[in-house]
């Protein structure tokens, strides 16, 4: 095994986006002199050389997508008084939640970093032939499978000749908040799905290109698409670059995407997006449901204006940061030691981690009534019987007004899973391969769940 050079920077898959955002943030502070920012620290940037200074000046801490991780490293920040800055309102909710929902985090307004286009903003017209374009990391964290199935069902329903262009490099990262995964070739998986769906002539992989160069390609009727539910989905540089060009956007209503406004912005509810680790049959069914409801969803363009307040800024001292960090560490317990870049998946696999990430996600999307779906194992592909049962059970669900939780039978013994079942409005059970009598007894006798809330197929 060869040695990595000691002075090389630790590679971060989001390094390019962080570099672009750091440059834009610097421009923001330089052009808003009323903020009086003299010390700025980008704690998530691997190229950062400072953690602050012991002087009687306010230190500005700028957080990107990993705000929840950075909070637990705040003991390393140097200074007395701080202003904590984030790039989205969802991250503000996360940071504020650590301080009993006090108004602590400041939001750098989205459109002060990437101004909206002065060109005409085009709308997404459902059913038209489109050149859908995705740009960014080609990772399970970005749910590329859901984009491919979206294209498949869109082409089928509307007899469309629509295409998909994908810009970026493949990587084998996974949804850390859903627990650890064995690494596999994501490139092989995605290209197999393209082949299985017969989309070889409709999907093009362009590889890595220079930042924003993909927006200058002369596409006819381009539509930017991103169905990411990445736990650290914050600003979204690619979406901003597309909107600068006046492109319509079809994006997940999740994380930083929630802050995107303007004519031509269509937000896909979280519930219609299958994360990459679900059985492909579940992803397929969720995508089919999305296409069935796309016309109604696409009528809800985001035309509201931003409400960011640039007149006042919250300042917090290091003693208060330390006090609240200790409170949360005490609440979580020793498993908190796993919250860093290499072991987040292991933390998510603990009961404390599961509860923690469930609270984090409430800040990232419009959380509605819980519907839990139990199957033998959601970490395996479904057989035909399970697929048919899933279709039957989904007919009992108002997909626009619920939050789906997928529970494997092997996880029914855990406290966090039992709590989720107790707060669920409905429990849907796929009987195939399941010990139905045992599950029924647990739900009705142990948890006292009303049988009228339980449905079998």
C-alpha positions in Angstrom: 0.0 0.0 0.0 1.6 3.3 -1.1 1.7 6.3 1.3 -0.5 9.3 0.7 1.6 12.5 0.7 1.5 14.1 4.1 0.7 17.6 2.8 -2.2 16.5 0.5 -5.7 17.8 1.4 -8.2 15.2 2.6 -10.6 14.7 -0.4 -14.2 15.6 0.2 -16.7 14.6 -2.5 -18.4 18.1 -2.1 -15.1 20.0 -2.3 -16.0 21.7 -5.7 -19.3 22.9 -4.4 -17.7 24.2 -1.2 -15.1 26.0 -3.2 -17.7 27.8 -5.3 -19.9 28.6 -2.3 -16.9 29.9 -0.3 -16.1 32.3 -3.1 -19.7 33.5 -3.3 -19.9 33.9 0.5 -16.8 36.0 0.5 -18.4 38.2 -2.1 -21.5 38.5 0.1 -19.6 39.7 3.2 -17.4 42.1 1.1 -20.6 43.7 -0.3 -22.5 43.8 3.0 -20.1 46.0 5.0 -22.9 46.6 7.6 -22.2 43.0 8.8 -18.7 44.1 9.9 -17.2 40.7 9.4 -13.5 40.6 10.1 -12.9 36.9 10.9 -14.5 34.2 8.8 -14.0 30.5 9.3 -15.4 27.9 6.9 -15.1 24.9 9.2 -16.3 22.3 6.6 -13.8 23.4 4.0 -10.8 21.0 4.0 -8.7 23.9 2.8 -9.6 26.1 5.8 -6.5 27.2 7.8 -8.1 28.9 10.7 -10.5 28.1 13.6 -10.9 31.7 14.8 -8.8 34.0 17.0 -8.6 34.9 20.6 -9.5 38.6 20.2 -12.3 40.8 21.2 -13.9 40.4 17.8 -16.9 38.4 16.6 -15.9 35.3 14.7 -18.2 34.4 11.8 -18.6 30.6 11.5 -19.9 29.6 8.0 -21.5 26.1 7.8 -22.5 24.2 4.7 -24.4 20.9 4.5 -22.8 19.2 7.5 -24.1 21.7 10.0 -25.2 18.9 12.3 -21.7 17.4 12.4 -20.0 20.8 12.8 -22.0 21.6 15.9 -20.4 18.7 17.7 -16.9 20.0 16.8 -17.7 23.5 18.1 -15.4 22.8 21.0 -12.5 23.4 18.6 -13.7 26.9 17.6 -11.4 29.7 18.9 -12.9 32.9 20.1 -15.3 34.4 22.6 -18.4 35.5 20.5 -19.6 33.9 17.3 -22.1 34.4 14.6 -23.2 31.1 13.0 -24.1 31.4 9.3 -25.9 28.7 7.2 -27.0 28.7 3.6 -30.5 27.4 3.9 -33.5 27.7 6.2 -33.5 23.9 6.8 -30.0 24.1 8.2 -31.1 27.1 10.3 -33.9 24.9 11.8 -31.3 22.2 12.6 -28.8 24.5 14.3 -31.6 26.4 16.2 -33.0 23.0 17.3 -29.7 22.4 19.2 -30.4 25.5 21.2 -34.0 24.7 22.2 -35.2 26.5 19.0 -33.8 29.9 19.9 -33.0 32.2 17.0 -29.2 31.4 16.8 -28.3 30.7 13.2 -28.1 33.4 10.5 -29.1 32.6 6.9 -27.1 34.0 4.0 -29.8 34.8 1.5 -29.8 32.3 -1.3 -30.1 34.8 -4.1 -27.3 37.0 -2.8 -25.0 34.1 -3.7 -26.5 33.2 -7.1 -28.8 35.9 -8.3 -31.9 34.8 -10.2 -31.7 35.2 -13.9 -32.5 38.5 -15.6 -33.6 36.4 -18.5 -37.1 35.0 -18.9 -37.7 32.2 -16.5 -39.2 29.2 -18.4 -41.9 26.9 -17.0 -41.9 23.1 -16.9 -44.9 22.0 -19.0 -45.9 18.5 -18.1 -46.1 16.2 -21.1 -43.8 18.1 -23.4 -40.7 16.6 -24.8 -37.9 17.7 -22.5 -34.1 17.4 -22.2 -33.8 16.6 -18.5 -30.4 17.5 -17.1 -28.8 16.3 -13.9 -25.4 17.7 -12.8 -23.5 16.8 -9.6 -22.2 13.8 -7.8 -23.5 10.5 -9.3 -24.1 8.9 -5.9 -26.8 6.8 -4.1 -27.1 9.9 -1.9 -28.7 11.7 -4.9 -31.2 8.9 -5.7 -30.2 8.6 -9.4 -32.4 5.5 -9.7 -35.5 7.6 -9.0 -34.5 10.0 -11.8 -34.1 7.1 -14.3 -37.5 5.7 -13.3 -39.0 9.1 -13.5 -37.8 9.4 -17.1 -39.0 5.9 -17.9 -42.6 6.5 -16.7 -42.7 10.0 -18.2 -41.7 8.8 -21.6 -44.3 5.9 -21.3 -47.2 8.0 -20.1 -46.8 10.9 -22.6 -45.4 8.9 -25.5 -42.5 11.3 -25.1 -39.1 11.4 -26.7 -37.6 13.1 -23.6 -33.9 12.5 -22.8 -31.7 12.7 -19.8 -28.1 14.1 -19.7 -26.1 13.3 -16.6 -23.0 15.4 -15.7 -20.6 14.3 -13.0 -18.5 11.5 -11.7 -19.7 8.2 -10.1 -18.9 7.6 -6.5 -19.9 4.7 -4.1 -21.2 6.8 -1.2 -24.4 5.9 0.5 -27.2 7.5 2.6 -25.3 7.7 5.9 -28.4 8.5 7.9 -29.9 5.1 6.9 -27.1 3.1 8.4 -24.0 1.3 7.1 -23.9 -0.3 3.6 -21.4 -2.6 2.0 -19.8 -0.7 -0.9 -20.7 -1.8 -4.4 -20.1 -0.2 -7.8 -22.7 2.4 -8.2 -21.7 2.9 -11.8 -22.5 -0.7 -12.6 -25.8 -0.5 -10.8 -27.0 2.6 -12.6 -25.9 1.5 -16.0 -27.6 -1.8 -15.5 -30.9 0.0 -14.7 -30.5 2.1 -17.8 -30.1 -1.1 -19.9 -33.0 -2.9 -18.1 -35.3 0.0 -18.8 -34.3 0.2 -22.4 -33.0 3.8 -22.0 -29.6 3.4 -23.6 -30.4 5.8 -26.4 -32.2 8.3 -24.1 -29.6 8.6 -21.3 -26.2 10.1 -21.8 -23.3 10.2 -19.2 -21.0 13.1 -19.9 -18.6 12.7 -17.0 -16.9 15.5 -15.1 -16.9 18.9 -16.8 -16.0 22.5 -15.7 -18.4 24.1 -13.3 -21.5 25.5 -15.0 -20.2 24.6 -18.5 -23.1 22.2 -18.8 -25.6 25.0 -18.6 -24.1 26.5 -21.8 -25.0 23.5 -23.9 -27.6 24.4 -26.5 -30.4 22.1 -25.3 -33.9 22.4 -26.7 -36.4 22.7 -23.7 -33.9 21.9 -21.0 -35.2 21.0 -17.5 -32.9 20.7 -14.5 -33.8 17.7 -12.3 -32.6 16.6 -8.9 -34.5 14.2 -6.6 -31.9 14.3 -3.8 -32.8 13.4 -0.2 -29.2 13.6 0.9 -29.1 14.3 4.7 -26.7 17.1 4.0 -28.5 18.5 0.9 -28.0 22.2 1.5 -27.6 25.0 -1.0 -27.5 23.1 -4.3 -25.0 24.8 -6.6 -26.1 23.0 -9.8 -29.7 24.0 -9.3 -28.6 27.6 -8.8 -26.5 27.5 -12.0 -29.4 26.2 -14.0 -31.8 28.8 -12.6 -29.3 31.5 -13.5 -29.8 30.5 -17.1 -33.6 30.7 -16.8 -34.1 26.9 -16.9 -37.1 25.3 -15.3 -36.3 23.2 -12.2 -37.8 19.9 -11.1 -36.3 19.4 -7.6 -37.0 17.5 -4.4 -38.9 19.6 -1.8 -36.1 18.7 0.6 -33.3 20.5 2.5 -31.9 23.6 0.7 -34.1 23.0 -2.3 -37.0 24.3 -0.2 -35.5 27.8 -0.5 -35.6 27.8 -4.3 -38.3 30.2 -5.6 -39.3 31.6 -8.9 -41.4 30.9 -12.0 -40.6 27.5 -13.4 -39.6 25.9 -10.1 -41.5 22.6 -9.4 -40.9 20.8 -6.1 -41.4 17.1 -5.8 -42.8 16.0 -2.4 -40.4 13.8 -0.4 -42.9 11.0 -0.3 -42.7 10.4 -4.1 -39.0 9.8 -4.0 -37.5 6.4 -3.3 -34.1 6.5 -1.7 -31.5 4.4 -3.5 -31.3 1.7 -0.8 -35.0 0.6 -1.2 -35.8 -2.4 -3.3 -35.9 -1.3 -7.0 -39.6 -2.4 -7.1 -40.4 0.2 -4.4 -38.5 2.9 -6.2 -40.3 2.0 -9.4 -43.7 2.2 -7.7 -43.0 5.5 -6.0 -41.8 7.0 -9.4 -44.9 5.7 -11.1 -47.0 7.4 -8.4 -45.1 10.6 -9.0 -45.8 10.6 -12.7 -49.5 9.9 -12.1 -49.6 13.0 -9.9 -47.1 15.1 -11.8 -49.6 17.4 -13.6 -51.1 18.5 -10.2 -47.7 18.9 -8.6 -46.3 20.9 -11.5 -49.1 23.5 -11.2 -47.7 24.5 -7.8 -44.8 26.7 -9.1 -42.8 28.4 -6.4 -43.4 32.1 -7.1 -43.2 33.4 -3.5 -40.5 35.9 -2.7 -37.7 35.4 -0.2 -38.2 36.7 3.3 -34.6 36.9 4.5 -33.9 39.6 7.1 -30.6 41.4 6.6 -31.2 44.0 9.3 -30.1 42.0 12.4 -27.7 39.2 13.2 -27.7 36.7 16.1 -24.5 36.5 18.2 -23.8 33.7 20.6 -20.9 33.3 23.1 -18.7 30.2 23.5 -20.1 29.4 27.0 -23.6 29.0 25.7 -22.5 26.9 22.7 -20.6 24.6 25.1 -23.5 24.4 27.5 -26.0 23.3 24.8 -23.5 20.9 23.2 -23.0 19.2 26.5 -26.8 18.9 27.0 -27.2 17.1 23.7 -24.2 14.9 24.2 -25.6 13.8 27.6 -29.0 13.1 25.9 -27.5 11.0 23.1 -25.0 9.2 25.2 -21.7 7.6 24.3 -22.9 6.8 20.7 -22.3 10.5 20.0 -18.6 9.6 19.5 -19.6 8.1 16.1 -20.8 11.5 14.7 -17.9 12.2 12.4 -17.1 11.7 8.7 -16.1 8.0 8.9 -18.7 6.6 11.3 -22.0 8.5 10.7 -23.5 5.3 9.3 -22.5 3.4 12.4 -24.2 6.2 14.5 -27.3 5.9 12.4 -27.5 2.2 13.2 -27.7 2.9 16.9 -31.1 3.6 18.6 -29.9 7.0 19.7 -28.6 7.8 16.2 -32.0 6.7 14.6 -33.9 9.1 16.9 -31.3 11.8 16.2 -31.6 11.6 12.4 -35.4 11.4 12.6 -35.4 14.8 14.4 -32.9 16.2 11.8 -35.2 15.1 8.9 -38.1 16.9 10.4 -36.1 20.1 9.6 -35.5 19.0 6.0 -39.0 18.4 4.6 -42.7 18.9 5.2 -43.3 16.1 7.7 -46.9 14.8 7.5 -48.8 11.9 9.2 -46.7 8.8 9.5 -47.5 5.6 7.5 -45.3 2.6 8.3 -44.8 -0.2 5.8 -43.5 -3.5 7.2 -42.0 -6.1 4.9 -39.7 -9.1 5.5 -36.6 -7.2 4.4 -36.4 -3.8 2.6 -32.7 -4.4 2.1 -33.4 -7.1 -0.5 -35.1 -6.9 -3.8 -38.8 -7.8 -3.9 -40.3 -10.8 -5.5 -43.5 -10.6 -7.6 -45.8 -11.4 -4.7 -44.3 -8.6 -2.6 -44.5 -6.2 -5.5 -48.2 -6.9 -6.0 -48.9 -6.5 -2.3 -47.1 -3.2 -2.3 -49.3 -2.0 -5.1 -52.4 -3.1 -3.2 -51.3 -1.4 0.0 -50.4 1.9 -1.7 -54.0 2.2 -2.8 -54.9 2.7 0.9 -52.5 5.7 1.1 -52.9 9.4 0.2 -49.4 9.8 -1.1 -49.7 13.6 -1.0 -50.5 13.7 2.7 -48.2 11.2 4.5 -44.7 10.4 5.4 -43.8 6.8 4.5 -41.5 4.7 6.8 -40.2 1.4 5.4 -39.5 -1.1 8.2 -37.8 -4.5 7.8 -39.0 -7.2 10.1 -35.5 -7.7 11.4 -35.6 -4.2 12.9 -38.9 -4.7 14.8 -37.1 -5.4 18.1 -35.5 -1.9 18.3 -36.9 0.9 20.5 -36.8 3.5 17.7 -38.8 1.2 15.4 -41.4 0.5 18.1 -41.8 4.2 18.7 -42.3 4.9 15.0 -45.0 2.3 14.8 -46.8 3.8 17.8 -47.0 7.2 16.2 -48.1 5.9 12.8 -51.6 6.6 11.5 -51.6 3.4 9.6 -49.4 0.3 9.5 -49.3 -1.5 6.2 -48.0 -5.1 6.2 -46.6 -7.1 3.2 -47.3 -10.7 4.4 -45.0 -12.6 2.0 -42.2 -14.4 3.9 -43.3 -12.6 7.1 -44.2 -14.3 10.4 -47.6 -12.6 10.3 -49.1 -14.1 13.5 -46.0 -12.9 15.5 -46.1 -9.4 14.0 -49.9 -9.1 14.5 -49.5 -10.1 18.2 -46.7 -7.6 18.7 -48.7 -4.7 17.1 -52.0 -5.4 18.8 -51.0 -6.9 22.2 -47.6 -5.4 23.0 -48.1 -2.0 21.3 -51.9 -1.8 21.7 -52.3 -0.6 18.1 -56.0 -0.6 17.1 -56.5 -3.3 14.5 -58.4 -0.8 12.3 -55.1 1.0 11.7 -53.4 -2.2 10.4 -53.7 -3.4 6.8 -52.4 -6.6 5.2 -51.7 -7.7 1.7 
